[in-house]
Amino acid sequence: MAEIIFNDVTFTYSGTKKPAIENINLKISKGEIILVTGPAGAGKSTLCYCMNGLIPHFFKGELKGEIYVGGKNVAETPIAHLARMSGLVFQNPSQQLVSPTVEDEMAFGPENFGIPVEEIKKRVEHCLNFTRLTEFRNKNPYSLSGGQQQACAIGAVVAMNPEIYVFDEPTSNLDPLGSTIVFNTISKLVKEEKKTMVIVSHNIDKVAPIADRMIFMNDGKIIFEGKPQQVLENAIEMLQSGIKPPDVSLLIQLLKKRAFLTKLDFTPATIDEAIPILSKFISLIIRGKESKEAEEAVIKRKTNEPVIEVEDLWHIYPDGTVALSGIDLEIYRGEFIAIIGQNGSGKTTLVKHFNGLLKPSKGCVKVFGKDTRYMSISELAKSVGYCFQNPDNQIFSRTVWEEIAFGPKNLGLPPKEVERRVNEILKLFGLENVAREDPYSLSLGQRHQVAFASIAAMKPEILIVDEPTTGQDYKMGRLMMDFAKKFHQEGKTVIVITHDMDIVARYAERCIVLNYGRKILDEPPRKLFSKVEVLQEAYLEPPQITQLGLKLNLPKIFLTVEEMYEFLMSQLKQGEEKND
Amino acid sequence: MIEFPGESFFHKLDPRTKLVWFGVVIILASLFLNTIALLVLFLSILMIITISGISWRIVLRRIKALFLVAVLYFVFNIYSYGGRGGEVLFYIHRGFWIFPPWPVTAYGLVYSLGCALRFLIMIMSVFLLIGTTPIQRLILGLVKWRLPPEIGIAIGIGFGYIPVLIDQTRTIIEAQKARAHKTEYKNPIKRLNAYKALLIPTIKNSISKGTFIAAAIEARGFSYDIRNRTYYKELRYTSKDKFVIALLIIVVIVALYLYFTFPEIVINPLAGLNI
């Protein structure tokens, strides 16, 4: 009998009209590993909550149809009994860690089930070992890095020894290093325990190789279902509905659309799978060698007017942590800069010096020629806008209109000007329809836009955006970046902090890589991504398509799938012309 | 948070033993008005701090503000009770304009000193208890004494969550500052209004985080069978605990004997002092 069964399940949260999931039919067998993906609002989390009884017992609403987990009807079984069979790892570590130390965290589940202390001790040792957290056993979980926190959360579920593991986007709030830690832990779990697993993730290329089946959801329904390599045949449709399929899948689908690779009856997700397929195809069409010299080897500047000058900047926190050591940097008017690096590499510390939230411990930062040590934050706010990562850390007004007006009002602008600006920004961001609504009633994606708009309304010369894509789906992330681009096109300077290499590749003109508080690289993206080894040291990976190009030894460095596709097409055309 | 980590005899006592010790100190400090008795009690606390190997520098830093409160308390007592009983030692002033004279007697002086001492004893014993016992062990001790485990665990999670909340609050303040938000207004109404921008996101975030934490502990089987849940870090009485409990029992017996046999000495702040 199947381990998990959904029989025509529809669930509507109380207080909402639209079902979060609709007519779901799904059977998952024991030992199967399922990858679930889909854009924000597709119902992925709702699906997860149904598998351990949080729905309908904790999150209330109207449930139609039946769900069976391990042979038990979910609606009739207490949540704690379901939790013993099916362990859930949530998206955000800070939503699930509840104990003062790592080892207590791992013991918490088994304690609740009344498992004898001797057995708990064994399990805690195993889980500490398994997640490589033994040396941190007496630390507060929140003092660990994001990846370690999530590993701790996984360990705490492993300690419960469930039959089913459910992971609800376990890496979407983590940096690349953290994601690597978590995916390694999950892969190890797959190898060591032959358990049923449901993994919700946007990192399809990481999960597809271990998954038996892939499910693509949109709008509360299952749209595609099957082996990952089959589901990825719909890569273009998936992209259109808002998520990002692996670059290689997309490229192969684009080629198939043009009637190439017709004999291929599947679509790979990883570079290793794609290379044998593409290398043959490419050897046929590529003639002559172009020089590999990237055309953007030198950063092109629109002006030579520095807006931010950083000289030998050091920052030491009161607890003694050296966050920045000796940063030298000049940022010119009209640049589009990406600051990249792991959490803890000093990115946020650095940009907080640009708007005066932090002052140098040593060295100096000048904004428009003025030393920030002698300027107040509100003075700097006129010229430097800083959009924080989580919109819920700033939204407080009753209406979207008031929220956006907050900044301009604080700048002391006359009411007429405030009104003019707010209306202009609302129009630019397409938020006119929700201007009078409570910002908390909007979706997370829209709240991100409101937060962004509220900074944009202050019309700063320099715009800093902190991780605009973290925790969002691809479509929303791109939308935010397109707003930043509009800003840039008006001649403003844009600085983006991001982990998302696709965003870097598509938007940035100059990339600054920080590692352990030092600037290790300062290059245009094309040159940056050719330095795979240096990037690896900072645990960064170029976009999949760039790596593919390098591995196939193509004569150029590619940043996007479109670029490579067009290059291949142009080569083909040249070849045809020659043959004629 | 108050934390004096260490591995000393006192640190390693069972939290329940420390709770008993704490109870005894509080009761004795409330019953005895005799200054010598309070001094003995105060010295016993200083002794525990010494044997626990807690740095005096840290202790002083932690209680600096409270020491000031103790001094104020002393001054206040001198003002209210300074002139009670017995002959006047000296006058703060001999009366002027509408103020009556302010005499200070030996009784008033010693009594006020005793009150300040009692305040310090109570505060320092709280610090010692909390500072040398991890909060979850203290709660476990209370749970063993029939505190409902739901409440115990809720308190534990609450304490564990403080760093997260502090971090969140800092971010909110920074996010609003980046929008040129100011709270430094002279007008109190304006200032109160300005705090709205900080308070509302803090409250809303905490509520939504609370909901998720509740869901998370349910997902880990919290309500499985709470009366029969086990505890990974069991509490165990050791011979040290037995020794301390025995000592405390003796102290209590002696104290009660004194209290009932010589009530006039026990409640007289001056008794035993040659003033």
Boltz contact constraints between the chains, C-beta under 6 A:
constraints:
  - contact:
      token1: [A, 52]
      token2: [B, 219]
      max_distance: 6.0
  - contact:
      token1: [A, 54]
      token2: [B, 215]
      max_distance: 6.0
  - contact:
      token1: [A, 58]
      token2: [B, 215]
      max_distance: 6.0
  - contact:
      token1: [A, 58]
      token2: [B, 218]
      max_distance: 6.0
  - contact:
      token1: [A, 79]
      token2: [B, 218]
      max_distance: 6.0
  - contact:
      token1: [A, 80]
      token2: [B, 221]
      max_distance: 6.0
  - contact:
      token1: [A, 80]
      token2: [B, 223]
      max_distance: 6.0
  - contact:
      token1: [A, 80]
      token2: [B, 224]
      max_distance: 6.0
  - contact:
      token1: [A, 83]
      token2: [B, 219]
      max_distance: 6.0
  - contact:
      token1: [A, 83]
      token2: [B, 221]
      max_distance: 6.0
  - contact:
      token1: [A, 84]
      token2: [B, 221]
      max_distance: 6.0
  - contact:
      token1: [A, 88]
      token2: [B, 219]
      max_distance: 6.0
  - contact:
      token1: [A, 94]
      token2: [B, 164]
      max_distance: 6.0
  - contact:
      token1: [A, 95]
      token2: [B, 212]
      max_distance: 6.0
  - contact:
      token1: [A, 96]
      token2: [B, 216]
      max_distance: 6.0
  - contact:
      token1: [A, 98]
      token2: [B, 157]
      max_distance: 6.0
  - contact:
      token1: [A, 98]
      token2: [B, 217]
      max_distance: 6.0
  - contact:
      token1: [A, 100]
      token2: [B, 136]
      max_distance: 6.0
  - contact:
      token1: [A, 100]
      token2: [B, 160]
      max_distance: 6.0
  - contact:
      token1: [A, 107]
      token2: [B, 232]
      max_distance: 6.0
  - contact:
      token1: [A, 108]
      token2: [B, 220]
      max_distance: 6.0
  - contact:
      token1: [A, 109]
      token2: [B, 220]
      max_distance: 6.0
  - contact:
      token1: [A, 109]
      token2: [B, 221]
      max_distance: 6.0
  - contact:
      token1: [A, 111]
      token2: [B, 229]
      max_distance: 6.0
  - contact:
      token1: [A, 111]
      token2: [B, 230]
      max_distance: 6.0
  - contact:
      token1: [A, 111]
      token2: [B, 232]
      max_distance: 6.0
  - contact:
      token1: [A, 112]
      token2: [B, 221]
      max_distance: 6.0
  - contact:
      token1: [A, 112]
      token2: [B, 222]
      max_distance: 6.0
  - contact:
      token1: [A, 112]
      token2: [B, 224]
      max_distance: 6.0
  - contact:
      token1: [A, 112]
      token2: [B, 229]
      max_distance: 6.0
  - contact:
      token1: [A, 113]
      token2: [B, 221]
      max_distance: 6.0
  - contact:
      token1: [A, 113]
      token2: [B, 224]
      max_distance: 6.0
  - contact:
      token1: [A, 114]
      token2: [B, 225]
      max_distance: 6.0
  - contact:
      token1: [A, 114]
      token2: [B, 228]
      max_distance: 6.0
  - contact:
      token1: [A, 114]
      token2: [B, 229]
      max_distance: 6.0
  - contact:
      token1: [A, 114]
      token2: [B, 230]
      max_distance: 6.0
  - contact:
      token1: [A, 117]
      token2: [B, 230]
      max_distance: 6.0
  - contact:
      token1: [A, 117]
      token2: [B, 234]
      max_distance: 6.0
  - contact:
      token1: [A, 120]
      token2: [B, 232]
      max_distance: 6.0
  - contact:
      token1: [A, 142]
      token2: [B, 163]
      max_distance: 6.0
  - contact:
      token1: [A, 142]
      token2: [B, 164]
      max_distance: 6.0
  - contact:
      token1: [A, 355]
      token2: [B, 178]
      max_distance: 6.0
  - contact:
      token1: [A, 357]
      token2: [B, 174]
      max_distance: 6.0
  - contact:
      token1: [A, 377]
      token2: [B, 177]
      max_distance: 6.0
  - contact:
      token1: [A, 378]
      token2: [B, 180]
      max_distance: 6.0
  - contact:
      token1: [A, 378]
      token2: [B, 182]
      max_distance: 6.0
  - contact:
      token1: [A, 381]
      token2: [B, 180]
      max_distance: 6.0
  - contact:
      token1: [A, 386]
      token2: [B, 178]
      max_distance: 6.0
  - contact:
      token1: [A, 388]
      token2: [B, 175]
      max_distance: 6.0
  - contact:
      token1: [A, 392]
      token2: [B, 205]
      max_distance: 6.0
  - contact:
      token1: [A, 393]
      token2: [B, 171]
      max_distance: 6.0
  - contact:
      token1: [A, 393]
      token2: [B, 172]
      max_distance: 6.0
  - contact:
      token1: [A, 393]
      token2: [B, 175]
      max_distance: 6.0
  - contact:
      token1: [A, 393]
      token2: [B, 201]
      max_distance: 6.0
  - contact:
      token1: [A, 394]
      token2: [B, 175]
      max_distance: 6.0
  - contact:
      token1: [A, 396]
      token2: [B, 197]
      max_distance: 6.0
  - contact:
      token1: [A, 396]
      token2: [B, 200]
      max_distance: 6.0
  - contact:
      token1: [A, 396]
      token2: [B, 201]
      max_distance: 6.0
  - contact:
      token1: [A, 406]
      token2: [B, 179]
      max_distance: 6.0
  - contact:
      token1: [A, 407]
      token2: [B, 179]
      max_distance: 6.0
  - contact:
      token1: [A, 410]
      token2: [B, 179]
      max_distance: 6.0
  - contact:
      token1: [A, 410]
      token2: [B, 180]
      max_distance: 6.0
  - contact:
      token1: [A, 410]
      token2: [B, 181]
      max_distance: 6.0
  - contact:
      token1: [A, 411]
      token2: [B, 180]
      max_distance: 6.0
